[in-house]
Amino acid sequence: MKKSTNNFLRTLQAVNAVLKKNQGKIESLAALVAVCTLFDQSLEEVEDLLKVAPSDPELATESKNLTRTALEVETLEMALALLAIANGNKNMELHRFSNTNESKLSHCKEQELVTYCKQLATEAKKHLEKLAGFNLKMENIQKLEQLTTEFNNQISVPRIKIGERKAANQNLEQAINRTMDILRDQLDIQMEVIKRSEPELYSEYKTARQVVSLGTRHKKDEDNKDK
């Protein structure tokens, strides 16, 4: 979440705290009660959106990378065993297919690696009896297939989470903007009305409100830098 968004949220909460603290004074003013209720509901919407924010896509990427590392280890072991079998049987087709190394696997594109691993598992099943001589069994092939499926499922997750986070941030920004509109267009005006009758409430409100104004100036400065 942007630093400016955090600033807005903290300051909006500060204003809301002042309103709740002075609820007894506010209750006698019907128009102000309505606006304060609207402001409180709008702020609750903001806080609800924060609770359901999607997880960091960087964590999904890290998990995917760990799975790939494990997959490459299993793949290389299986491929080298098949390469030895191919060389012993003078099977050139199998030799060409299984002739890989750590560098080739690490530079493989994600979907290419998935395709190769699926084909490797199929080839391994054809030579299961001879693979036993390399201490490789059906359990090893199943592990290779499991890691291949897991990695394949994880490939698109970071992109999905980035999209989810972008949408969530947009929704959050819109909710904050709606709350700020209530603050500027309704609460500010109502507070001016009670300036003389409730000077302490007015003073507390203005103190909290100044922080919001400061946050607004900072946001504008950031926007100008971006331009």
N, C-alpha and C positions, 0 to 999 in steps of 0.2 A: 504494500500500500504506500502511496506517495506521502512524503513528509507533510505536505500541505494538507492532505486529507486528514492525517492524524491531528494536525493543529486545529483544523476546523472542528473535528469531533470533540476534542478536549474543551474547546471554548464553548461549543454549544451545550455540552454537559455542564459547564460552569454556570451558564445562564439558567439552565433548567434547575440546577441546585438552588439558585437564588429564589426562583419562583416557588419551588416546593417549600423552602424555608419560611417564606412569607405567605404561605397559603391562607392563613387566617385573615390577613389583611386583604388579600385578593378576593376572597369569597364574597365580600360585600359589593363587589363590582362585577355585575353580570357580564358585561361586554369583555372585560379583561379575563374572566374565568373561561369564557368560550375560546378566546385566542390562546390562552395558556394550555387548555386541553388539547387544542389542535397542534400546538407546538410540541407538546409532550408525546402525542401519538406519532407525529412525524419523526421525532428523535428515536422512538422505540423501533420504528421501521428501519432506521439507519443501523441501530445496534443489532437487530435481527439479521440484517444482511451481513454484518461482520461475523456473526456466529456461524453462518453457513458458507463462509468463504472457502473456495477449493484449496487443496493442499499445494504446496510449492512444487512446480514442475521440475525444479532442480533435483528434488528427492526422487522423482520418478526416473529421471535420467540416470542418476547414480545407481538405482536398483537395476536398471536395464544394463548398465555397463558391467555390473557385478555378474549378472546372468551370462552376459556374452563371454566374459573371461572364463567362467566355468565351462561353458559350451565349447569354447575353443580348445580347452585342455582335453575334454572327452573326445572331440573330433580328431585332434591330432593323434591321440593314442590309437584310435580305431583306424584311421587312415594309414598310419605307418604299419600297422599289423597287416592290413590288406595289401599294402605295397610289398611287404615281404612275401606274402602268399603269391602275389602276381609275379614277382621276380622268380620264385621257385617253380612256378608253373609256366613261365614264359608267356604269361597272359598280358599282351601289350595294351589291350583295351582297359583292363583293370589297373595296369601300371599307370597309364595316362590319367585315369580318374583319381587314383589314390595318391599320386605323387604331389604332395603338398608339404608345406612347412609352416612354422609359427608366423613368419613374416607374411606369407600369402594370406593366411587366415585373418590376421589382424588388419590387413588392408582391404579385405573383402567388404563390399557394400552389404548393408544389413540384410536386404532381401535375398541377395546372392548367397550369403552365408546360410540362411534358412533353407534355400533350395538345395544347396550342396549337402547340408546335414541330413535332409530328408532322403536324398538319394544314397547317401553314405549308409544310413540305417538299413535301407532296402538291400544294398550290396552286402552288408555285413550278415544279414539273415541268410543269404545264399551260401555264405562260407562259414556258417556258425561252427561246424565241426572242426575245421582247421583253426579257427580263432581260439579254440580251447587250448591249443598249444601255446598261445600268448596270454593265457589266463584271462581271456575275455569271453564272457558268457552272455546269455540272453538278458540278464540283468543290466549289463553294460549297455546293450543296445537300447533297452527300455529307458535307461537313464539319459542316453543321448536323445531319444525321441521326446522325453519329458522336457529336457532343457531347450530343445528346439521349439516346442510348442510354447513354452513359457516366454522365451525370447521373442518369438513372433508376436505374441499377445502384447508384449511390452513396447514394441517398436513405435506404435502410434500414440502411446499414452502421454508422453511429454507434450506432443503437439495438441492433443485433446485438452490437457490440463491448462496449457497456455491460452487456448481459446476460451475455456471455462473461466479462467482467472480474468481475462480481458472483459468478458461479458459481466462478470460479477463486479469488477471495478467500475464499469460503466453504470450499472444499476446503483451502486453505492454512491457514485458521484451525483447521479440524478436525484437520489433521495436526500443527500446533503444539500443540494441546490434548492430543493423544495423547502427544506427546513430553514435555510437561510432566507428564502423569500418571505416566509412567515415572519421571521425575525425582523427583517428590514421593513416590510410593507404593512405589518399589523402590530407586532409587539412594540416596536419603537414608537409608533404613533400613540398607542394606548398608554405607554409609560410617560409620555409628555403630558398626557391629560391629568395624571395623578402626581405630577412633579411637585406641586405645592401641598397637596393634601397628605402625601406619603413620601416625605423627603428622604427618609432612611432607605426605604425600598428602592426609590429612584436612584439613590447614590450607589447602592449595592449592584443594581442592575447595570448602571452605566460603567462601573468598574469591570464587571464581567464582559460587558459589550465591547469595551475598548480592546480587549484581547482579541475578540473576533475581528475587529477592524484592522488590528495589527496583522493578524493572519491573512486577511484579504490583501493588504498591501504587499506582504511577502509573496503571496501567490502571483500577484500581478508582476512583481519583479522577476519571478521565475519564468513566467510566460514571456516576458519581454526578452529575457536571455535566450529562451528557446528560439525566438524569432531571429 
